[in-house]
Amino acid sequence: MELLDIDINELKREVTEKFELAKKNVLNELTIDKKFAKDISNNIPNYDINKMKFGAYEKDKFVSFFADMRDSTNRAMDIGAKDTFLTIHAIMPAMIYIIEAYGGSIVDLPGDGVMALFKGNPKNIRWVVGGKYLNEESLAVGCGKDLLTTFEEIVNPILVDNNIKSVTFGVGIDTGEVIVTKVGTDKIRDIKAIGNCINNSSKNSDGSNEIWISVDTYNSMDERLKKNFYLSYRVDKKTGENIKIYRQKID
């Protein structure tokens, strides 16, 4: 793995366990009619929904992280509801495990992807050589690399062994200011982080087995992680503007 000494056997056990539980339900003729997703509330780092007032807001800075599956709609149509259901139960444990290992906070699981925020270094992760603490940009980038590696080395072999089409993901990261605010009603409520960096990280997740990061993220992360990143551009789908990014292919 990129930065952490992650227990590969434990990670594989976690993913396999959740996948097998889902498979048992399928074998019990579970009928799948709806799209599976999860809304995670009250998980913005350093904010408590019970202490915030509706309409109030705070300005803050985060590293925003998105991972998204490529061609998921066509894939779901090709493989059907059962195998889509099983796929979700393979990819979700892997994403959660890796992001939590790097100290990220998962704020949404939108369909077949994940959104997370990184703030500081809550787990005091440092380089093995030199002992330097890693900032949030470095943690997010290391997390992205290990997540894509996990899909290739753990998740996809499990899927293929069960005759299910493998998955391809992209990871997008950006750094910037956000507004944190409480939304909803007294009964149904959530904390939302709103900002350009969140939109940009989502757009940066369009690669295939690639990490796309903003210039701000690149400039702020540790020099040792910049190896194999190269300057590139993505085209904004609305404006047609060329947006400067740095990208790396994970083989």
matplotlib code that plots the C-alpha trace (Angstrom):
import matplotlib.pyplot as plt

x = [0.0, 1.1, 1.6, 0.0, 0.9, -2.7, -3.4, -4.3, -5.7, -8.0, -9.1, -9.8, -11.6, -13.8, -14.8, -15.3, -17.4, -19.8, -19.9, -20.7, -23.5, -25.1, -24.7, -26.6, -29.5, -29.4, -29.4, -32.5, -34.2, -34.1, -36.0, -34.2, -36.3, -34.6, -31.3, -29.1, -27.6, -26.9, -27.2, -24.7, -25.6, -23.7, -20.2, -18.5, -15.2, -15.4, -19.1, -22.0, -25.5, -27.0, -24.9, -25.7, -28.7, -30.7, -29.7, -26.3, -23.1, -19.4, -16.5, -13.8, -11.2, -11.2, -9.7, -12.7, -12.4, -14.6, -14.4, -16.9, -17.5, -17.1, -20.0, -22.1, -25.5, -24.7, -22.9, -26.0, -28.2, -25.7, -25.3, -28.7, -30.0, -28.6, -25.0, -25.3, -26.5, -23.5, -21.1, -22.3, -21.6, -18.0, -17.0, -18.6, -16.7, -13.4, -14.0, -15.0, -12.1, -9.4, -10.8, -11.2, -7.7, -6.4, -8.5, -11.0, -14.6, -17.2, -20.1, -22.0, -22.3, -24.0, -25.1, -21.9, -19.4, -18.1, -17.6, -15.2, -13.6, -10.1, -9.2, -5.9, -4.3, -6.6, -4.7, -1.3, -0.1, 3.6, 6.2, 8.0, 11.3, 11.9, 8.8, 7.2, 3.5, 1.3, -1.1, -4.6, -3.7, -1.1, -3.5, -6.2, -3.8, -2.4, -5.9, -6.9, -3.9, -4.6, -8.3, -7.7, -5.1, -7.7, -10.2, -7.7, -6.1, -9.0, -12.4, -12.2, -10.8, -13.7, -16.2, -14.5, -14.4, -18.2, -18.6, -19.4, -17.9, -15.0, -15.3, -13.3, -13.1, -11.8, -10.7, -10.9, -9.5, -9.5, -8.6, -10.5, -12.9, -16.4, -19.5, -20.8, -24.5, -27.4, -30.3, -33.6, -36.4, -36.6, -37.3, -35.1, -31.8, -28.3, -25.1, -23.9, -20.5, -20.9, -18.1, -16.2, -13.7, -16.5, -17.9, -14.4, -13.4, -16.5, -15.6, -12.0, -13.3, -13.9, -10.7, -10.4, -8.0, -6.7, -6.4, -7.1, -6.1, -6.3, -3.3, -4.0, -3.9, -0.7, 1.1, 0.2, 0.9, 4.2, 6.9, 7.4, 3.9, 4.3, 6.2, 4.3, 1.8, 1.9, 0.3, -2.9, -6.2, -9.9, -12.6, -15.4, -18.6, -20.6, -18.2, -15.8, -12.9, -9.7, -9.1, -5.5, -5.1, -2.4, -3.2, -1.7, -2.6, -2.7, -1.6]
y = [0.0, 3.6, 5.0, 2.8, -0.7, -1.9, -5.5, -6.9, -10.1, -8.1, -5.9, -8.9, -10.7, -7.6, -7.3, -11.1, -11.3, -8.6, -9.9, -13.4, -12.1, -10.4, -13.5, -15.6, -13.2, -13.5, -17.3, -16.9, -15.3, -11.7, -9.5, -6.3, -3.5, -0.3, 1.4, 0.9, 4.0, 5.3, 8.8, 9.5, 12.4, 14.5, 13.4, 16.7, 16.8, 19.0, 19.8, 18.6, 18.8, 19.2, 22.3, 24.1, 26.2, 26.1, 28.9, 29.4, 28.6, 28.3, 28.9, 26.2, 24.5, 20.8, 18.4, 16.9, 13.4, 11.5, 8.0, 7.0, 3.9, 4.2, 3.4, 2.2, 2.7, 0.6, -2.0, -2.4, -2.9, -5.5, -7.6, -7.2, -6.5, -9.5, -8.9, -5.2, -5.8, -8.1, -5.6, -2.9, -5.2, -5.7, -2.1, -0.4, -2.2, -1.6, 2.1, 2.6, 0.5, 2.4, 5.9, 5.4, 4.0, 7.3, 9.4, 10.6, 11.3, 9.7, 12.1, 10.4, 7.1, 8.2, 5.1, 3.3, 5.9, 7.7, 11.3, 12.0, 15.0, 15.2, 17.6, 17.5, 14.2, 12.7, 9.4, 11.0, 9.2, 9.9, 8.7, 5.7, 7.2, 10.6, 10.5, 13.6, 14.0, 13.9, 16.8, 16.2, 16.6, 13.8, 11.6, 12.0, 11.2, 8.2, 7.0, 7.4, 5.4, 2.6, 2.6, 2.0, -0.7, -2.4, -2.5, -4.2, -6.6, -7.5, -6.4, -7.4, -10.9, -11.5, -10.4, -12.3, -15.5, -15.1, -14.5, -10.9, -8.1, -6.3, -2.6, 0.5, 3.6, 7.1, 9.3, 13.1, 15.4, 19.1, 21.5, 24.6, 26.7, 25.4, 26.6, 24.2, 24.5, 22.7, 21.8, 20.0, 20.1, 19.4, 15.7, 15.1, 17.1, 17.0, 18.9, 19.9, 21.2, 23.5, 24.8, 24.8, 22.2, 19.7, 20.2, 20.1, 16.8, 15.2, 16.3, 15.1, 11.6, 11.0, 9.0, 5.2, 3.7, 7.3, 9.9, 13.5, 16.2, 20.0, 22.3, 23.4, 19.8, 19.1, 22.1, 21.3, 17.6, 16.0, 16.1, 12.4, 11.7, 13.9, 11.2, 9.8, 12.7, 14.7, 17.9, 17.6, 19.2, 18.2, 19.9, 21.5, 20.0, 23.2, 25.9, 24.0, 25.5, 23.6, 23.0, 22.3, 19.2, 16.6, 13.0, 9.6, 6.2, 3.4, 0.1]
z = [0.0, -0.6, 2.9, 5.5, 6.6, 6.0, 6.9, 3.5, 5.0, 7.3, 4.4, 2.2, 5.1, 5.6, 1.9, 1.5, 4.6, 3.5, 0.0, 1.2, 3.4, 0.4, -1.7, 0.9, 0.7, -3.1, -2.8, -0.6, -3.6, -2.4, -4.8, -5.6, -6.8, -5.6, -6.0, -3.0, -1.3, 2.1, 3.5, 6.2, 8.4, 10.9, 9.7, 8.7, 10.6, 13.7, 13.4, 15.5, 14.0, 17.5, 18.1, 14.8, 14.1, 10.9, 8.6, 10.3, 8.6, 9.2, 6.7, 6.7, 4.5, 3.6, 1.1, -0.8, -2.1, -4.6, -5.9, -8.7, -10.8, -14.5, -16.8, -13.8, -15.5, -18.5, -16.3, -14.2, -17.3, -18.6, -15.5, -13.9, -10.5, -8.6, -9.7, -9.2, -5.7, -5.0, -6.6, -4.1, -1.2, -2.5, -3.2, -0.2, 2.5, 0.6, 0.2, 3.8, 5.2, 3.2, 3.8, 7.5, 7.7, 6.3, 8.8, 6.2, 7.1, 4.8, 4.3, 1.5, -0.3, -3.5, -5.3, -6.3, -5.2, -2.1, -1.0, 1.9, 3.5, 5.0, 7.7, 9.5, 10.5, 13.2, 13.3, 13.5, 10.3, 9.4, 7.0, 8.1, 7.0, 8.7, 10.8, 9.1, 9.7, 6.6, 5.9, 4.6, 1.0, 1.3, 3.2, 0.6, -2.3, -0.5, 0.2, -3.5, -4.6, -2.1, -2.9, -6.6, -5.8, -3.6, -6.3, -8.6, -6.2, -3.8, -5.1, -8.7, -8.1, -5.7, -8.4, -11.2, -9.1, -8.8, -12.6, -12.1, -14.3, -12.7, -11.8, -12.8, -10.7, -10.8, -7.8, -7.8, -5.1, -4.6, -1.8, -0.9, 1.2, 2.0, 3.8, 6.4, 7.1, 8.7, 6.4, 6.5, 9.1, 12.8, 12.1, 9.1, 9.0, 7.8, 7.7, 4.3, 3.0, 0.0, -2.1, -5.4, -4.2, -3.7, -7.2, -8.6, -6.8, -8.2, -11.7, -11.2, -10.5, -14.3, -14.8, -15.3, -12.7, -12.3, -9.7, -10.9, -8.4, -8.5, -8.7, -5.1, -3.9, -5.9, -4.5, -0.9, -0.8, 0.2, -2.5, -2.2, -3.4, -6.5, -8.4, -11.4, -11.4, -14.6, -15.7, -17.8, -18.5, -18.2, -20.2, -18.2, -19.6, -19.2, -20.2, -22.5, -20.5, -20.0, -16.3, -15.2, -13.2, -12.2, -12.9, -12.2, -13.6, -11.1, -12.8]

ax = plt.figure().add_subplot(projection="3d")
ax.plot(x, y, z, "-o")
ax.set_aspect("equal")
plt.show()
